[in-house]
């Protein structure tokens, strides 16, 4: 198979390119993390790299603070929604149908390009990279535009991090642009063409997923994890018995284990701005009886937020679950994002259900993880939710106060096992491999 051949290629393993991301939230860094071994001189954060001019650093910092403020402020009744809706309008994704010419630049891309062109935003970074003009790969539209405006001499590639995107991801004059795009799904391919990007500069690759959850060359880790996950997601074997032969063939096993290698586990992940932390507390509150009865383990992901980690720990104690800390209730917290991604990816191997807002984590459904969809924050997450539902890999959450009822009904019926299978079978999981292969081939040519 091509996948095996690609993963074993020593030439591709030696490939190096500039990998430039941004330290704003989790999404853009999560996309870069699986590609880190190909990063020349390591992953570079455009907003925090050593030697960044003070003016550039201030520009990035103001943007980050504004985004995080608005995301958190959204929790304020009435006023919060109004303020957030203004920001969301600026980066709104238009309806896909009817198909039409959407190449006219948006306010967001015009503003970013003006700042790059007239205030030299990013010029220092691109000049530094241009001294060694390897291909430049970035999961953020502004850094790709920085490279183009400043005439970066190497190839420029942009990784798309959502299931649909706003006009900001394409350059002001897309027909003249030389930025190439790695699209996570077919909808993004078509959307970029609506925005005026030439078809030959768009590659359908899938989102880059961590190899520690896949197991190249034959995806053994993914298959091993899924055979155990299915047992927890379908205790009555309703779905497993119906599609047994197909699943055994795809998992390359003769039979399912008699018992899973871990207890039923639900992981709740908050966003990079710390939004929806209250939902995590609601989950353990209304699943408390199930947790104490050893029917389920809940993992609360605080990410790199020490304050949220403390908030969760105190909530566990206040709910009378102190004795379940690090047992029936676990909290994931790391000080640095690299360590967080590593810990989170390890956690997913023993996770059966991922509950999260539809961020870039929607693409982790390809790991055979059914997604319980928390309310989206922003236009792009509305479209991510649509994609999850369209594929059949995500289910919108019901009222949290009844989670002990609807969640276990879904398990009893095999509904979540079906979602896991859909993700494994239909969602793309070879993003890293495809990206590396394309960059490597174009260097050769």
ROZAMI-799806 format. One line per field, with one value per residue (C-alpha): x, y, z; residue in three letters. Coordinates in steps of 0.05 Angstrom, whole numbers. Each point is the difference from the previous one (the first is absolute). Layout:
N
xx = X  ...
yy = Y  ...
zz = Z  ...
residuo = ala  ...
This chain:
445
xx = 0  21  -7  52  48  -4  8  63  33  68  3  -64  23  60  -43  5  -40  -15  -61  -29  -61  -29  -8  -73  -49  13  -23  59  52  -39  4  75  16  -5  48  53  51  4  9  67  27  -64  -70  1  -54  -8  -23  51  64  67  19  -70  -4  -39  -49  -17  -6  -48  -44  -6  -12  -56  -34  7  -27  -58  -20  6  -38  -58  -2  -4  -45  -51  -21  -27  -76  -27  60  50  -39  -6  75  17  -48  38  66  -35  -31  70  24  -67  -1  -53  -51  28  -61  -13  70  27  61  23  69  -13  46  -30  13  41  50  4  17  52  32  2  36  49  13  1  21  51  -36  38  54  55  -20  -6  67  32  -31  18  74  -13  -59  -29  -74  -41  -59  -48  -69  -19  -23  35  69  -10  -19  61  44  -32  -2  73  20  23  43  -23  -67  -56  -50  -60  -34  -74  -24  -76  -53  -19  34  -11  25  59  38  10  44  -28  13  -7  8  69  20  51  -22  -17  -51  -7  -75  -28  -63  -34  -43  62  27  -64  -3  70  -20  -60  49  39  58  24  -17  73  20  -48  17  -50  44  -42  18  68  -12  52  37  0  -74  6  60  31  9  -62  -39  9  -7  -66  -27  22  -32  -65  -11  0  -41  -55  -12  -14  -42  -45  -9  -60  39  -58  43  59  -42  -35  66  46  33  13  30  44  27  14  32  40  -19  -34  -45  -12  31  -44  9  26  69  -30  -65  -51  33  -28  48  -24  46  -7  24  66  -34  -28  -72  -54  36  -68  -23  56  -25  -71  23  31  -57  -53  43  21  -41  27  71  -7  -30  61  -45  41  65  0  62  -3  50  25  54  53  -47  23  -61  -48  37  -10  -72  -14  37  -40  -65  15  10  -62  -42  21  45  66  13  -6  56  49  -47  -71  15  66  25  50  44  69  39  22  -41  50  -7  -75  -7  43  -41  -66  17  20  -66  -39  26  -43  -57  -65  -40  26  -46  22  -21  10  70  57  -12  -58  53  21  -64  45  32  -65  -23  -74  -9  -52  -7  -1  -30  45  35  5  -19  54  -22  -71  27  44  -62  -37  58  0  -74  3  53  -39  59  -28  -63  -25  -2  -67  -13  60  -45  -26  67  -5  -62  13  74  -14  -59  47  48  -54  -24  69  -9  69  33  -29  28  69  -2  -22  59  50  -27  -18  38  70  58  61  9  73  20  -35  29  71  -6  -24  54  53  -22  -1  70  23  -35
yy = 0  71  19  -51  20  73  -10  -41  47  19  60  28  -12  44  55  68  64  63  -14  66  3  48  -5  21  -52  -73  -10  26  -32  -66  -1  11  -50  -64  31  21  -53  32  70  31  30  -20  28  76  42  63  40  -22  -20  22  69  20  77  33  30  -68  -32  55  -10  -75  10  49  -48  -58  39  26  -69  -31  58  -5  -76  4  62  -40  -31  67  1  41  47  -57  -29  68  14  -70  6  61  -39  -60  43  25  -71  -30  -58  12  -53  -50  -1  27  -9  67  44  20  25  71  9  5  55  -49  -18  72  23  -54  12  75  -9  -48  46  67  -14  -55  -50  -66  29  -15  -73  -12  34  -47  -62  24  -8  -75  -5  -68  -12  39  -37  37  -14  74  44  64  -33  -27  70  29  -47  19  75  -1  -41  -62  -38  -70  -36  23  -51  14  -54  12  -15  -2  -37  65  68  74  43  21  -64  20  58  67  -18  -77  -7  29  -31  -57  -26  -75  -31  -66  -11  -46  -18  8  58  42  -18  27  60  22  -4  45  49  1  -47  -40  -73  -21  35  -40  -69  -44  -30  -7  33  -20  -49  -25  -63  -23  -11  -31  -45  3  -37  -43  41  -55  47  27  -70  -26  58  -6  -74  15  64  -37  -46  60  37  -59  -41  -38  -12  25  36  -48  -61  34  21  -51  -26  69  25  -60  7  74  -10  -59  -45  -68  17  55  -6  -27  64  70  19  61  23  41  68  68  58  72  51  76  49  38  63  -41  5  -49  -20  0  -56  -44  10  -15  -66  -27  27  -37  -62  -3  -62  -36  20  -25  -65  -10  3  55  39  74  38  76  34  66  6  50  40  -8  41  -48  -61  29  17  -72  -29  42  -17  -74  8  44  -52  -54  -35  15  -74  -10  49  -35  -60  11  73  21  70  13  61  17  65  -2  -15  -50  -41  10  -28  -59  -15  12  -47  -54  11  -10  -71  -20  48  -27  64  70  57  68  61  -11  29  -32  -60  -18  -32  -47  -38  -35  -36  -37  48  17  74  29  70  57  66  32  66  38  -8  -50  -46  1  -29  -50  -24  -8  -42  -45  -13  -9  -54  -33  5  53  7  66  -2  -4  38  -13  -11  -63  -27  -62  -19  19  -19  -70  -7  14  -52  -52  9  -2  70  24  -63  16  72  -28  -47  56  42  -56  -20  67  58  11  -18  3  75  1  -52  36  68  -27  -38  61  46  -53  -11  74  9  -57  31
zz = 0  -13  73  21  -55  18  75  -11  -48  29  -47  28  71  -16  -29  35  -8  39  45  23  45  51  75  2  27  -15  -72  -40  45  2  -76  2  56  -42  -51  50  -20  -69  28  -17  65  35  -1  -5  33  -41  60  52  -37  27  -27  -21  -6  57  -50  -29  68  22  -62  12  75  -11  -48  49  59  -40  -24  69  32  -49  7  76  -1  -40  66  24  -11  -59  -6  -10  -58  -32  3  -25  -58  -26  -1  -30  -55  -20  -12  -21  -49  -54  -17  -50  -46  -50  -27  -23  -8  70  -20  24  60  69  51  41  -55  -23  70  10  -68  11  67  -33  -59  35  71  -17  44  -7  -46  50  6  -75  -13  50  -31  -71  16  -5  -48  16  -12  51  31  46  29  3  -57  24  1  -70  -24  36  -40  -66  11  20  -62  37  -51  19  -8  47  27  45  42  9  71  -7  -40  -34  -2  -7  -58  44  -16  -73  -21  -22  -73  2  -75  3  66  3  69  -3  46  37  9  54  -40  -67  24  12  -69  -31  46  -19  -73  15  31  -65  17  -61  3  -12  65  44  27  36  55  63  66  30  57  50  -19  72  -9  -69  -3  -68  -46  9  52  52  60  -28  -13  68  37  -40  13  75  -8  -38  60  46  -52  -16  64  -30  -65  -41  -51  5  -15  -59  -33  31  -64  -28  65  11  -71  7  69  -26  58  4  59  50  70  54  41  -14  28  35  33  -38  -5  -20  -12  1  -32  5  -52  2  29  57  -22  24  64  35  -46  26  71  -21  -32  64  42  -38  -11  73  17  -61  17  72  -26  -46  -61  -33  6  -18  -22  3  -44  28  -52  21  45  72  23  -35  28  70  -16  -21  60  49  -36  6  75  8  -35  49  -51  34  9  -75  -19  -45  -2  -24  -14  -31  -18  -55  9  -27  3  -73  -63  -27  65  -1  -71  19  63  -36  -57  49  37  -64  -7  60  -16  -27  -9  -13  23  -27  -38  -75  -7  -39  45  -46  -45  57  -15  -52  60  10  54  3  14  46  -27  50  -23  -54  11  -65  -73  -17  57  -26  -65  37  36  -66  -27  61  -6  -75  8  56  48  47  41  30  75  35  65  47  60  -32  -25  44  -40  -73  0  25  -47  -58  26  10  -72  -32  -28  22  -27  -67  4  18  -60  -47  23  -8  -69  -31  32  -29  46  -46  2  23  -50  -58  18  6  -64  -40  28  -13  -71  -17  28  -45  -61
residuo = unk  unk  unk  unk  unk  unk  unk  unk  unk  unk  unk  unk  unk  unk  unk  unk  unk  unk  unk  unk  unk  unk  unk  unk  unk  unk  unk  unk  unk  unk  unk  unk  unk  unk  unk  unk  unk  unk  unk  unk  unk  unk  unk  unk  unk  unk  unk  unk  unk  unk  unk  unk  unk  unk  unk  unk  unk  unk  unk  unk  unk  unk  unk  unk  unk  unk  unk  unk  unk  unk  unk  unk  unk  unk  unk  unk  unk  unk  unk  unk  unk  unk  unk  unk  unk  unk  unk  unk  unk  unk  unk  unk  unk  unk  unk  unk  unk  unk  unk  unk  unk  unk  unk  unk  unk  unk  unk  unk  unk  unk  unk  unk  unk  unk  unk  unk  unk  unk  unk  unk  unk  unk  unk  unk  unk  unk  unk  unk  unk  unk  unk  unk  unk  unk  unk  unk  unk  unk  unk  unk  unk  unk  unk  unk  unk  unk  unk  unk  unk  unk  unk  unk  unk  unk  unk  unk  unk  unk  unk  unk  unk  unk  unk  unk  unk  unk  unk  unk  unk  unk  unk  unk  unk  unk  unk  unk  unk  unk  unk  unk  unk  unk  unk  unk  unk  unk  unk  unk  unk  unk  unk  unk  unk  unk  unk  unk  unk  unk  unk  unk  unk  unk  unk  unk  unk  unk  unk  unk  unk  unk  unk  unk  unk  unk  unk  unk  unk  unk  unk  unk  unk  unk  unk  unk  unk  unk  unk  unk  unk  unk  unk  unk  unk  unk  unk  unk  unk  unk  unk  unk  unk  unk  unk  unk  unk  unk  unk  unk  unk  unk  unk  unk  unk  unk  unk  unk  unk  unk  unk  unk  unk  unk  unk  unk  unk  unk  unk  unk  unk  unk  unk  unk  unk  unk  unk  unk  unk  unk  unk  unk  unk  unk  unk  unk  unk  unk  unk  unk  unk  unk  unk  unk  unk  unk  unk  unk  unk  unk  unk  unk  unk  unk  unk  unk  unk  unk  unk  unk  unk  unk  unk  unk  unk  unk  unk  unk  unk  unk  unk  unk  unk  unk  unk  unk  unk  unk  unk  unk  unk  unk  unk  unk  unk  unk  unk  unk  unk  unk  unk  unk  unk  unk  unk  unk  unk  unk  unk  unk  unk  unk  unk  unk  unk  unk  unk  unk  unk  unk  unk  unk  unk  unk  unk  unk  unk  unk  unk  unk  unk  unk  unk  unk  unk  unk  unk  unk  unk  unk  unk  unk  unk  unk  unk  unk  unk  unk  unk  unk  unk  unk  unk  unk  unk  unk  unk  unk  unk  unk  unk  unk  unk  unk  unk  unk  unk  unk  unk  unk  unk  unk  unk  unk  unk  unk  unk  unk  unk  unk  unk  unk  unk  unk  unk  unk  unk  unk  unk  unk  unk  unk  unk  unk  unk  unk  unk  unk  unk  unk  unk  unk  unk  unk  unk  unk  unk
